[in-house]
Amino acid sequence: MKKDTKQAKSAAKPASTKKASKPAVQNKQKTTGKSPSVSKKSVKSADTAKQTNKPAAKKPAPVKTTAKPAAKTTANKKVETSKNVAASSKKATAATKATTSKPTATSGLITVDLKFHPDSNGGHHHIIVEDLGDNHVSVGLTTNPKYDTKHKNVPLEHSPLSNQKQSYASRKGTVDKKNNYNSPKQGQITKTDKTKVTQIADKAKAKAIKKANK
């Protein structure tokens, strides 16, 4: 009988009244709407990471400044000016020597007869000064200032060929048969040049006459 009474008591006891376990934090968030607390350290570390990831501000490119040369002193300018003047005068002198000097209008020009005379070097134009029997007494023209390694030709003031080149009269005249000359034409020379050419021709003429009389 006792056993039956115990069994009846146990059956009459209500179901276990144990408290239900607390829901997970996640469920609590859903019901309350409150976000979980975040530590201050995590916030600081997040801010530090953002600042680190930000690109560094570009520095403006440095502006290049060209250093201005120091102003030249008046003395230096004077020296340079004098050098330029000297250089210009040298160039002008060289140009004058390289080209034939033109006579002035008052100096006048004399018309002369010219013929080409072949020789061992190919030939040159000659000024025909006079005739000697069947021969011409002439003076050759050239642009070479030297007659040979030891002697110079005679410079002329005006080119008889009018080619604007410095012309020279051969330092020795020529006496040769007329038929050895060709291509006759005329040119012009100054009075001074005429005197120089005549002197050269007279020497050649005297030498030819002396040779013929032997």
DRENPA-3360 file (N, C-alpha, C; in nm, 2 decimals, always signed):
BEGIN
1 = MKKDTKQA = +0.08/-0.12/+0.00/+0.00/+0.00/+0.00/+0.08/+0.12/+0.00 ~ +0.19/+0.12/+0.08/+0.29/+0.24/+0.08/+0.34/+0.27/-0.05 ~ +0.38/+0.17/-0.13/+0.44/+0.19/-0.26/+0.34/+0.26/-0.35 ~ +0.21/+0.21/-0.34/+0.11/+0.27/-0.43/+0.09/+0.42/-0.39 ~ +0.10/+0.45/-0.26/+0.08/+0.59/-0.22/+0.19/+0.68/-0.28 ~ +0.32/+0.63/-0.27/+0.43/+0.71/-0.32/+0.42/+0.73/-0.47 ~ +0.37/+0.63/-0.54/+0.36/+0.64/-0.69/+0.26/+0.74/-0.72 ~ +0.15/+0.74/-0.64/+0.04/+0.84/-0.66/+0.09/+0.98/-0.64;
9 = KSAAKPAS = +0.17/+1.00/-0.53/+0.22/+1.14/-0.50/+0.31/+1.19/-0.61 ~ +0.39/+1.09/-0.66/+0.49/+1.13/-0.76/+0.42/+1.17/-0.89 ~ +0.31/+1.10/-0.92/+0.24/+1.13/-1.04/+0.16/+1.26/-1.03 ~ +0.12/+1.29/-0.90/+0.05/+1.42/-0.88/+0.13/+1.54/-0.88 ~ +0.27/+1.53/-0.87/+0.36/+1.65/-0.88/+0.36/+1.71/-1.01 ~ +0.36/+1.85/-1.02/+0.36/+1.91/-1.15/+0.49/+1.90/-1.22 ~ +0.49/+1.93/-1.34/+0.61/+1.92/-1.43/+0.72/+2.00/-1.37 ~ +0.85/+1.97/-1.41/+0.96/+2.04/-1.35/+0.95/+2.19/-1.37;
17 = TKKASKPA = +0.98/+2.27/-1.27/+0.97/+2.41/-1.27/+1.10/+2.48/-1.29 ~ +1.20/+2.40/-1.35/+1.33/+2.46/-1.38/+1.31/+2.57/-1.47 ~ +1.39/+2.68/-1.44/+1.38/+2.80/-1.53/+1.45/+2.77/-1.67 ~ +1.37/+2.82/-1.76/+1.43/+2.80/-1.90/+1.56/+2.88/-1.91 ~ +1.65/+2.81/-1.99/+1.78/+2.88/-2.00/+1.77/+3.01/-2.08 ~ +1.86/+3.10/-2.04/+1.85/+3.23/-2.10/+1.89/+3.22/-2.25 ~ +1.81/+3.30/-2.33/+1.84/+3.29/-2.48/+1.98/+3.36/-2.51 ~ +2.03/+3.32/-2.62/+2.17/+3.37/-2.66/+2.16/+3.52/-2.68;
25 = VQNKQKTT = +2.28/+3.58/-2.67/+2.29/+3.72/-2.69/+2.23/+3.77/-2.82 ~ +2.24/+3.68/-2.92/+2.19/+3.72/-3.05/+2.04/+3.74/-3.05 ~ +1.97/+3.64/-2.97/+1.82/+3.65/-2.96/+1.78/+3.78/-2.88 ~ +1.86/+3.81/-2.78/+1.84/+3.93/-2.70/+1.85/+4.05/-2.78 ~ +1.94/+4.05/-2.88/+1.95/+4.17/-2.97/+1.83/+4.19/-3.05 ~ +1.77/+4.08/-3.10/+1.66/+4.09/-3.18/+1.54/+4.14/-3.10 ~ +1.52/+4.10/-2.98/+1.40/+4.14/-2.90/+1.41/+4.28/-2.85 ~ +1.53/+4.32/-2.80/+1.55/+4.45/-2.74/+1.59/+4.55/-2.84;
33 = GKSPSVSK = +1.66/+4.52/-2.95/+1.70/+4.62/-3.05/+1.83/+4.69/-3.01 ~ +1.89/+4.65/-2.90/+2.02/+4.71/-2.85/+2.13/+4.64/-2.91 ~ +2.23/+4.72/-2.95/+2.35/+4.66/-3.01/+2.45/+4.62/-2.90 ~ +2.53/+4.52/-2.92/+2.62/+4.48/-2.82/+2.72/+4.59/-2.80 ~ +2.77/+4.60/-2.68/+2.87/+4.71/-2.64/+3.00/+4.68/-2.71 ~ +3.06/+4.79/-2.76/+3.19/+4.79/-2.83/+3.29/+4.85/-2.74 ~ +3.41/+4.79/-2.73/+3.51/+4.85/-2.64/+3.58/+4.97/-2.70 ~ +3.62/+5.06/-2.62/+3.69/+5.18/-2.67/+3.81/+5.15/-2.74;
41 = KSVKSADT = +3.89/+5.04/-2.70/+4.01/+5.01/-2.77/+3.99/+4.97/-2.91 ~ +3.88/+4.90/-2.94/+3.85/+4.86/-3.08/+3.82/+4.98/-3.16 ~ +3.75/+5.08/-3.10/+3.71/+5.20/-3.18/+3.84/+5.27/-3.22 ~ +3.93/+5.29/-3.12/+4.06/+5.36/-3.15/+4.14/+5.29/-3.25 ~ +4.14/+5.16/-3.25/+4.22/+5.08/-3.35/+4.16/+5.10/-3.48 ~ +4.03/+5.10/-3.49/+3.96/+5.12/-3.62/+4.00/+5.26/-3.68 ~ +3.99/+5.36/-3.59/+4.03/+5.50/-3.64/+4.17/+5.51/-3.69 ~ +4.26/+5.44/-3.61/+4.40/+5.44/-3.65/+4.42/+5.37/-3.79;
49 = AKQTNKPA = +4.35/+5.27/-3.81/+4.36/+5.20/-3.94/+4.31/+5.28/-4.05 ~ +4.20/+5.36/-4.03/+4.15/+5.45/-4.14/+4.25/+5.56/-4.17 ~ +4.31/+5.61/-4.06/+4.41/+5.72/-4.09/+4.53/+5.67/-4.16 ~ +4.57/+5.54/-4.13/+4.69/+5.48/-4.19/+4.66/+5.46/-4.34 ~ +4.54/+5.41/-4.37/+4.50/+5.38/-4.51/+4.48/+5.51/-4.60 ~ +4.46/+5.62/-4.54/+4.45/+5.75/-4.62/+4.57/+5.78/-4.70 ~ +4.56/+5.81/-4.83/+4.69/+5.85/-4.90/+4.74/+5.98/-4.85 ~ +4.87/+5.99/-4.85/+4.94/+6.11/-4.80/+4.91/+6.22/-4.90;
57 = AKKPAPVK = +4.89/+6.34/-4.85/+4.86/+6.46/-4.93/+4.98/+6.49/-5.02 ~ +4.96/+6.51/-5.15/+5.07/+6.54/-5.24/+5.13/+6.68/-5.21 ~ +5.26/+6.68/-5.21/+5.33/+6.81/-5.19/+5.34/+6.88/-5.32 ~ +5.32/+7.00/-5.33/+5.33/+7.07/-5.46/+5.48/+7.07/-5.51 ~ +5.49/+7.04/-5.64/+5.62/+7.03/-5.70/+5.70/+7.16/-5.68 ~ +5.83/+7.15/-5.65/+5.90/+7.28/-5.63/+5.92/+7.35/-5.76 ~ +5.90/+7.48/-5.76/+5.92/+7.56/-5.87/+6.06/+7.59/-5.90 ~ +6.11/+7.55/-6.02/+6.25/+7.57/-6.06/+6.27/+7.72/-6.10;
65 = TTAKPAAK = +6.37/+7.77/-6.04/+6.40/+7.91/-6.07/+6.54/+7.92/-6.14 ~ +6.54/+7.98/-6.26/+6.67/+7.99/-6.33/+6.75/+8.11/-6.27 ~ +6.87/+8.07/-6.23/+6.95/+8.18/-6.17/+6.99/+8.28/-6.28 ~ +6.97/+8.40/-6.26/+7.00/+8.50/-6.35/+7.15/+8.53/-6.35 ~ +7.22/+8.54/-6.46/+7.36/+8.57/-6.46/+7.38/+8.71/-6.40 ~ +7.49/+8.73/-6.34/+7.52/+8.86/-6.28/+7.54/+8.96/-6.39 ~ +7.49/+9.07/-6.37/+7.50/+9.18/-6.47/+7.64/+9.21/-6.50 ~ +7.67/+9.23/-6.63/+7.81/+9.26/-6.67/+7.84/+9.41/-6.63;
73 = TTANKKVE = +7.96/+9.42/-6.58/+8.00/+9.55/-6.55/+8.02/+9.64/-6.67 ~ +8.03/+9.77/-6.65/+8.06/+9.86/-6.76/+8.19/+9.83/-6.82 ~ +8.29/+9.80/-6.74/+8.42/+9.77/-6.79/+8.42/+9.65/-6.88 ~ +8.35/+9.54/-6.84/+8.35/+9.42/-6.93/+8.28/+9.45/-7.06 ~ +8.17/+9.54/-7.06/+8.11/+9.57/-7.18/+8.20/+9.65/-7.27 ~ +8.28/+9.74/-7.22/+8.37/+9.81/-7.30/+8.48/+9.72/-7.36 ~ +8.52/+9.62/-7.28/+8.62/+9.53/-7.34/+8.57/+9.45/-7.45 ~ +8.44/+9.40/-7.43/+8.38/+9.32/-7.54/+8.35/+9.40/-7.66;
81 = TSKNVAAS = +8.31/+9.53/-7.64/+8.29/+9.62/-7.76/+8.42/+9.64/-7.84 ~ +8.53/+9.66/-7.77/+8.65/+9.68/-7.84/+8.70/+9.56/-7.91 ~ +8.67/+9.44/-7.85/+8.71/+9.31/-7.92/+8.62/+9.30/-8.05 ~ +8.49/+9.33/-8.04/+8.41/+9.31/-8.15/+8.45/+9.41/-8.27 ~ +8.49/+9.53/-8.23/+8.53/+9.63/-8.33/+8.66/+9.58/-8.40 ~ +8.75/+9.52/-8.32/+8.88/+9.47/-8.37/+8.85/+9.36/-8.47 ~ +8.76/+9.27/-8.42/+8.73/+9.15/-8.51/+8.66/+9.20/-8.64 ~ +8.58/+9.29/-8.63/+8.51/+9.34/-8.75/+8.61/+9.41/-8.85;
89 = SKKATAAT = +8.70/+9.48/-8.79/+8.80/+9.55/-8.88/+8.89/+9.45/-8.95 ~ +8.92/+9.34/-8.88/+9.01/+9.24/-8.94/+8.93/+9.17/-9.05 ~ +8.80/+9.14/-9.03/+8.73/+9.08/-9.14/+8.72/+9.17/-9.26 ~ +8.70/+9.30/-9.23/+8.68/+9.39/-9.34/+8.81/+9.40/-9.42 ~ +8.93/+9.39/-9.35/+9.06/+9.40/-9.42/+9.08/+9.27/-9.50 ~ +9.04/+9.16/-9.44/+9.06/+9.03/-9.52/+8.97/+9.03/-9.64 ~ +8.85/+9.08/-9.63/+8.76/+9.08/-9.74/+8.81/+9.18/-9.85 ~ +8.87/+9.29/-9.81/+8.93/+9.38/-9.91/+9.04/+9.32/-9.99;
97 = KATTSKPT = +9.12/+9.24/-9.92/+9.24/+9.17/-9.98/+9.19/+9.06/-10.07 ~ +9.08/+8.99/-10.04/+9.03/+8.88/-10.11/+8.97/+8.92/-10.24 ~ +8.91/+9.04/-10.24/+8.84/+9.09/-10.36/+8.91/+9.20/-10.43 ~ +8.89/+9.22/-10.56/+8.95/+9.33/-10.63/+8.90/+9.46/-10.59 ~ +8.99/+9.55/-10.56/+8.95/+9.69/-10.51/+8.90/+9.76/-10.64 ~ +8.78/+9.82/-10.62/+8.72/+9.89/-10.73/+8.78/+10.04/-10.74 ~ +8.82/+10.08/-10.85/+8.86/+10.22/-10.86/+8.75/+10.32/-10.85 ~ +8.78/+10.43/-10.81/+8.68/+10.54/-10.79/+8.65/+10.59/-10.93;
105 = ATSGLITV = +8.54/+10.67/-10.94/+8.50/+10.73/-11.07/+8.60/+10.82/-11.12 ~ +8.68/+10.89/-11.04/+8.77/+10.99/-11.08/+8.90/+10.93/-11.13 ~ +8.93/+10.80/-11.08/+9.06/+10.74/-11.12/+9.06/+10.70/-11.27 ~ +8.94/+10.67/-11.32/+8.93/+10.63/-11.47/+8.98/+10.49/-11.50 ~ +8.93/+10.44/-11.60/+8.98/+10.31/-11.65/+9.02/+10.32/-11.79 ~ +9.12/+10.24/-11.83/+9.18/+10.23/-11.96/+9.14/+10.10/-12.03 ~ +9.09/+10.11/-12.15/+9.06/+9.99/-12.22/+9.18/+9.92/-12.28 ~ +9.19/+9.79/-12.27/+9.31/+9.72/-12.32/+9.26/+9.60/-12.40;
113 = DLKFHPDS = +9.35/+9.55/-12.49/+9.32/+9.43/-12.56/+9.37/+9.31/-12.49 ~ +9.28/+9.20/-12.49/+9.31/+9.08/-12.42/+9.31/+8.96/-12.52 ~ +9.40/+8.87/-12.50/+9.39/+8.74/-12.58/+9.44/+8.63/-12.49 ~ +9.39/+8.51/-12.53/+9.42/+8.39/-12.45/+9.55/+8.33/-12.51 ~ +9.65/+8.30/-12.42/+9.77/+8.24/-12.47/+9.80/+8.10/-12.40 ~ +9.79/+8.00/-12.47/+9.82/+7.86/-12.42/+9.96/+7.85/-12.37 ~ +9.98/+7.77/-12.26/+10.12/+7.74/-12.21/+10.12/+7.61/-12.15 ~ +10.23/+7.57/-12.08/+10.25/+7.44/-12.02/+10.15/+7.42/-11.91;
121 = NGGHHHII = +10.10/+7.52/-11.85/+10.00/+7.51/-11.74/+9.85/+7.52/-11.78 ~ +9.83/+7.52/-11.91/+9.70/+7.53/-11.96/+9.67/+7.66/-12.03 ~ +9.73/+7.76/-11.99/+9.72/+7.89/-12.05/+9.65/+8.00/-11.97 ~ +9.67/+8.12/-12.00/+9.61/+8.24/-11.93/+9.57/+8.35/-12.03 ~ +9.49/+8.43/-11.99/+9.46/+8.55/-12.06/+9.58/+8.65/-12.05 ~ +9.61/+8.72/-12.16/+9.72/+8.82/-12.16/+9.67/+8.95/-12.20 ~ +9.73/+9.05/-12.14/+9.71/+9.19/-12.18/+9.81/+9.22/-12.30 ~ +9.76/+9.25/-12.41/+9.85/+9.28/-12.53/+9.89/+9.43/-12.52;
129 = VEDLGDNH = +10.02/+9.44/-12.49/+10.08/+9.58/-12.46/+10.12/+9.64/-12.60 ~ +10.19/+9.57/-12.68/+10.23/+9.62/-12.82/+10.27/+9.50/-12.91 ~ +10.30/+9.54/-13.03/+10.34/+9.44/-13.13/+10.49/+9.46/-13.15 ~ +10.56/+9.35/-13.18/+10.70/+9.35/-13.21/+10.72/+9.26/-13.34 ~ +10.71/+9.32/-13.46/+10.72/+9.24/-13.58/+10.60/+9.15/-13.59 ~ +10.62/+9.02/-13.60/+10.51/+8.92/-13.60/+10.47/+8.87/-13.46 ~ +10.52/+8.94/-13.36/+10.50/+8.89/-13.23/+10.41/+8.99/-13.15 ~ +10.35/+8.94/-13.04/+10.28/+9.02/-12.95/+10.37/+9.03/-12.82;
137 = VSVGLTTN = +10.38/+9.15/-12.77/+10.45/+9.17/-12.63/+10.33/+9.18/-12.53 ~ +10.32/+9.08/-12.45/+10.21/+9.07/-12.36/+10.25/+9.04/-12.21 ~ +10.15/+9.06/-12.12/+10.17/+9.02/-11.98/+10.05/+8.94/-11.94 ~ +10.09/+8.82/-11.89/+9.98/+8.73/-11.85/+9.91/+8.77/-11.72 ~ +9.78/+8.72/-11.71/+9.70/+8.75/-11.59/+9.67/+8.62/-11.51 ~ +9.67/+8.63/-11.38/+9.64/+8.52/-11.30/+9.58/+8.56/-11.17 ~ +9.53/+8.46/-11.09/+9.47/+8.48/-10.96/+9.57/+8.43/-10.85 ~ +9.68/+8.38/-10.90/+9.78/+8.33/-10.81/+9.88/+8.44/-10.76;
145 = PKYDTKHK = +9.89/+8.47/-10.64/+9.98/+8.58/-10.59/+10.13/+8.55/-10.61 ~ +10.16/+8.42/-10.63/+10.30/+8.38/-10.64/+10.34/+8.33/-10.78 ~ +10.45/+8.38/-10.83/+10.50/+8.34/-10.96/+10.57/+8.20/-10.95 ~ +10.65/+8.19/-10.84/+10.71/+8.06/-10.81/+10.73/+8.06/-10.66 ~ +10.81/+7.97/-10.61/+10.83/+7.96/-10.46/+10.90/+8.08/-10.40 ~ +10.98/+8.15/-10.49/+11.06/+8.26/-10.44/+11.01/+8.40/-10.48 ~ +10.93/+8.40/-10.58/+10.89/+8.53/-10.64/+10.74/+8.55/-10.64 ~ +10.70/+8.68/-10.63/+10.55/+8.71/-10.63/+10.51/+8.78/-10.76;
153 = NVPLEHSP = +10.39/+8.76/-10.79/+10.33/+8.83/-10.90/+10.29/+8.97/-10.86 ~ +10.25/+9.06/-10.95/+10.22/+9.20/-10.93/+10.06/+9.21/-10.91 ~ +10.02/+9.26/-10.79/+9.87/+9.27/-10.77/+9.82/+9.39/-10.85 ~ +9.70/+9.38/-10.91/+9.63/+9.48/-10.98/+9.51/+9.54/-10.90 ~ +9.49/+9.67/-10.93/+9.38/+9.73/-10.86/+9.24/+9.69/-10.91 ~ +9.24/+9.66/-11.04/+9.11/+9.62/-11.10/+9.13/+9.50/-11.20 ~ +9.04/+9.41/-11.19/+9.05/+9.29/-11.27/+9.01/+9.32/-11.42 ~ +9.10/+9.30/-11.51/+9.07/+9.33/-11.65/+8.96/+9.24/-11.71;
161 = LSNQKQSY = +8.94/+9.13/-11.64/+8.83/+9.03/-11.68/+8.70/+9.06/-11.62 ~ +8.70/+9.16/-11.53/+8.57/+9.20/-11.46/+8.50/+9.08/-11.39 ~ +8.58/+9.00/-11.33/+8.52/+8.88/-11.26/+8.52/+8.90/-11.11 ~ +8.55/+9.02/-11.06/+8.54/+9.05/-10.92/+8.64/+8.97/-10.83 ~ +8.74/+8.92/-10.90/+8.85/+8.84/-10.82/+8.97/+8.92/-10.82 ~ +9.06/+8.90/-10.73/+9.18/+8.97/-10.72/+9.27/+8.92/-10.83 ~ +9.31/+9.00/-10.92/+9.40/+8.97/-11.03/+9.54/+9.01/-11.01 ~ +9.63/+8.93/-11.07/+9.77/+8.96/-11.06/+9.83/+8.96/-11.20;
169 = ASRKGTVD = +9.93/+9.05/-11.22/+10.00/+9.04/-11.35/+10.13/+8.96/-11.33 ~ +10.16/+8.88/-11.42/+10.28/+8.79/-11.42/+10.40/+8.88/-11.40 ~ +10.49/+8.84/-11.32/+10.61/+8.93/-11.30/+10.70/+8.93/-11.42 ~ +10.68/+8.84/-11.51/+10.76/+8.83/-11.64/+10.67/+8.84/-11.76 ~ +10.71/+8.93/-11.85/+10.63/+8.94/-11.98/+10.66/+8.83/-12.08 ~ +10.58/+8.83/-12.18/+10.59/+8.73/-12.29/+10.60/+8.79/-12.42 ~ +10.69/+8.74/-12.51/+10.70/+8.78/-12.65/+10.68/+8.65/-12.73 ~ +10.57/+8.65/-12.81/+10.55/+8.52/-12.88/+10.47/+8.56/-13.01;
177 = KKNNYNSP = +10.47/+8.46/-13.10/+10.41/+8.48/-13.23/+10.26/+8.51/-13.22 ~ +10.21/+8.60/-13.30/+10.07/+8.64/-13.29/+9.97/+8.52/-13.31 ~ +10.01/+8.43/-13.39/+9.92/+8.32/-13.42/+9.91/+8.22/-13.30 ~ +9.99/+8.24/-13.20/+9.99/+8.16/-13.08/+9.88/+8.21/-12.98 ~ +9.82/+8.32/-13.01/+9.72/+8.38/-12.93/+9.58/+8.36/-12.99 ~ +9.48/+8.36/-12.91/+9.34/+8.34/-12.96/+9.24/+8.40/-12.87 ~ +9.12/+8.40/-12.91/+9.00/+8.45/-12.83/+9.02/+8.60/-12.79 ~ +9.03/+8.68/-12.89/+9.05/+8.83/-12.85/+8.93/+8.89/-12.79;
185 = KQGQITKT = +8.95/+8.98/-12.70/+8.84/+9.06/-12.64/+8.90/+9.18/-12.57 ~ +8.82/+9.26/-12.51/+8.87/+9.38/-12.44/+8.84/+9.38/-12.29 ~ +8.92/+9.45/-12.21/+8.90/+9.46/-12.07/+8.94/+9.60/-12.03 ~ +8.93/+9.63/-11.90/+8.97/+9.76/-11.85/+9.06/+9.75/-11.73 ~ +9.16/+9.84/-11.72/+9.25/+9.85/-11.61/+9.26/+10.00/-11.57 ~ +9.32/+10.02/-11.45/+9.34/+10.15/-11.40/+9.47/+10.21/-11.46 ~ +9.49/+10.34/-11.45/+9.62/+10.40/-11.50/+9.74/+10.34/-11.43 ~ +9.72/+10.32/-11.30/+9.83/+10.27/-11.22/+9.87/+10.12/-11.27;
193 = DKTKVTQI = +9.76/+10.04/-11.29/+9.79/+9.91/-11.34/+9.85/+9.91/-11.48 ~ +9.81/+10.01/-11.56/+9.87/+10.02/-11.70/+10.02/+10.05/-11.69 ~ +10.06/+10.13/-11.60/+10.20/+10.16/-11.58/+10.28/+10.04/-11.53 ~ +10.22/+9.96/-11.44/+10.29/+9.84/-11.39/+10.30/+9.74/-11.51 ~ +10.20/+9.72/-11.59/+10.20/+9.62/-11.69/+10.30/+9.66/-11.80 ~ +10.30/+9.79/-11.83/+10.40/+9.84/-11.94/+10.54/+9.82/-11.89 ~ +10.57/+9.84/-11.77/+10.71/+9.82/-11.72/+10.75/+9.67/-11.73 ~ +10.66/+9.58/-11.70/+10.69/+9.44/-11.72/+10.71/+9.40/-11.86;
201 = ADKAKAKA = +10.62/+9.46/-11.95/+10.63/+9.43/-12.10/+10.76/+9.49/-12.16 ~ +10.80/+9.60/-12.11/+10.93/+9.66/-12.16/+11.05/+9.58/-12.13 ~ +11.05/+9.52/-12.02/+11.17/+9.43/-11.98/+11.17/+9.31/-12.07 ~ +11.05/+9.25/-12.10/+11.04/+9.13/-12.19/+11.08/+9.17/-12.33 ~ +11.04/+9.29/-12.37/+11.07/+9.34/-12.51/+11.22/+9.36/-12.53 ~ +11.28/+9.42/-12.43/+11.43/+9.45/-12.43/+11.51/+9.31/-12.43 ~ +11.46/+9.22/-12.36/+11.53/+9.09/-12.35/+11.51/+9.02/-12.49 ~ +11.40/+9.03/-12.55/+11.38/+8.96/-12.68/+11.46/+9.03/-12.79;
209 = IKKANK = +11.47/+9.16/-12.79/+11.55/+9.23/-12.89/+11.70/+9.19/-12.87 ~ +11.75/+9.19/-12.75/+11.88/+9.15/-12.72/+11.91/+9.01/-12.77 ~ +11.82/+8.92/-12.75/+11.84/+8.79/-12.80/+11.84/+8.78/-12.95 ~ +11.76/+8.86/-13.02/+11.75/+8.86/-13.16/+11.88/+8.91/-13.23 ~ +11.95/+9.01/-13.16/+12.06/+9.07/-13.22/+12.19/+8.99/-13.20 ~ +12.19/+8.88/-13.13/+12.31/+8.81/-13.11/+12.35/+8.73/-13.24;
% end
